[in-house]
Amino acid sequence: MKRIGEYFCVFSLGGFCYGLIEILWRGYTHWTMGLTGGAALLGIYFINEKYKRLPLALRCLFGCGIITALELFVGLLVNKVFRLHVWDYSRQPLNLFGQICPLFSLAWFLLSFPACRLCGRLKQLLCR
């Protein structure tokens, strides 16, 4: 039961931070981005827990992969299936279905550095 509370805290913080980053970046967000951000930080949390001995840059690369995969999955569902038009990267070079692109994957890689550090600190705080 303690682990569920730990994971809920990480998920909630990820959802809040992801939404806040979006608001600061483009001026608005969508509730689905809160869920996506929660899942992303939780994924990074799991990577940091399971592979804590890997170099930080490699864990960040995994984090980038998690966020990019979530963006593709959520984008296809939210933007293509439900037609909510939350984001569209179709004008970005080398985009995939307008849902992901290398420029934002690079941003997710860079964002994974503070996210990995945050996850390490959260682990210390939540597991005392």
C-alpha atoms as one frame of an Amber mdcrd trajectory, in Angstrom:
protein
   0.000   0.000   0.000   2.914   2.333   0.721   4.191   1.885  -2.856   0.820
   2.945  -4.262   1.012   6.214  -2.321   4.599   6.710  -3.495   3.635   6.159
  -7.131   0.545   8.373  -6.799   2.725  11.228  -5.511   5.176  10.838  -8.396
   2.348  10.612 -10.951   0.624  13.701  -9.519   3.807  15.738  -9.475   4.583
  14.684 -13.058   1.110  15.694 -14.215   1.365  19.059 -12.490   4.870  19.811
 -13.798   4.092  18.739 -17.374   1.011  20.949 -17.437   2.941  23.853 -15.941
   5.724  23.488 -18.531   3.118  23.533 -21.303   1.444  26.623 -19.893   4.801
  28.398 -19.652   5.820  27.256 -23.168   2.645  27.820 -25.179   0.230  29.534
 -22.823  -2.254  26.685 -22.262  -2.530  22.956 -21.681  -5.094  20.163 -21.877
  -6.119  17.718 -19.148  -4.735  14.800 -21.168  -1.288  16.352 -20.823  -1.592
  16.001 -17.059  -2.140  12.272 -17.461   0.683  12.044 -19.989   3.047  13.971
 -17.718   2.152  11.777 -14.768   2.837   8.630 -16.765   6.090  10.115 -18.095
   7.504  10.991 -14.673   6.391   7.649 -13.282   8.187   5.899 -16.153  11.344
   7.901 -15.479  10.969   7.104 -11.766  10.857   3.378 -12.556  13.895   3.661
 -14.866  15.854   5.468 -12.160  14.838   2.870  -9.594  15.664  -0.174 -11.710
  18.772   1.151 -13.491  20.234   3.532 -10.910  23.772   2.361 -11.700  23.533
   3.384 -15.370  25.064   6.718 -16.345  22.690   9.652 -16.025  22.831  10.408
 -19.760  21.690   6.881 -20.603  18.817   7.078 -18.113  17.867  10.409 -19.743
  17.904   8.746 -23.147  15.484   6.148 -21.785  13.391   8.996 -20.339  13.347
  10.672 -23.737  12.151   7.410 -25.271   9.386   7.068 -22.686   8.133  10.621
 -23.204   8.334  10.389 -26.997   6.487   7.046 -27.016   3.804   8.442 -24.706
   3.436  11.513 -26.915   2.989   9.308 -29.972   0.453   7.031 -28.266  -1.524
   9.842 -26.617  -1.290  12.003 -29.734  -2.659   9.291 -31.981  -5.475   8.624
 -29.544  -6.358  12.199 -28.568  -5.558  14.048 -31.784  -6.268  11.491 -34.490
  -8.943   9.191 -33.033 -10.849  11.684 -30.857  -9.896  14.725 -32.997  -9.277
  17.003 -30.000  -6.389  18.833 -31.733  -4.308  19.214 -28.575  -1.068  19.593
 -30.596   0.174  19.276 -34.137   3.839  18.971 -35.107   3.072  18.461 -38.814
   4.992  21.636 -39.700   8.115  20.391 -37.928  10.737  18.575 -40.004  10.835
  14.784 -39.796   7.587  14.580 -37.817   5.695  11.309 -37.506   1.944  11.751
 -38.142   2.235  15.280 -36.730   2.497  13.790 -33.226   6.231  13.538 -32.540
   9.332  15.114 -34.025  13.098  15.126 -33.390  13.140  18.702 -32.080  10.767
  17.895 -29.234  12.444  14.543 -28.598  15.642  16.515 -28.024  13.706  18.738
 -25.612  12.455  15.614 -23.780  16.033  14.339 -23.536  17.167  17.617 -21.970
  14.130  17.734 -19.703  14.926  14.213 -18.527  18.061  15.458 -16.729  16.182
  17.462 -14.089  13.415  14.821 -14.089  15.948  12.090 -13.213  17.397  14.245
 -10.452  13.899  14.959  -9.176  13.081  11.250  -9.167  16.176  10.507  -7.097
  15.195  13.152  -4.572  11.589  11.937  -4.505  12.779   8.402  -3.789  14.725
   9.699  -0.791  11.785  11.742   0.499   9.025   9.190  -0.079  10.871   6.097
   1.131  12.167   7.178   4.526
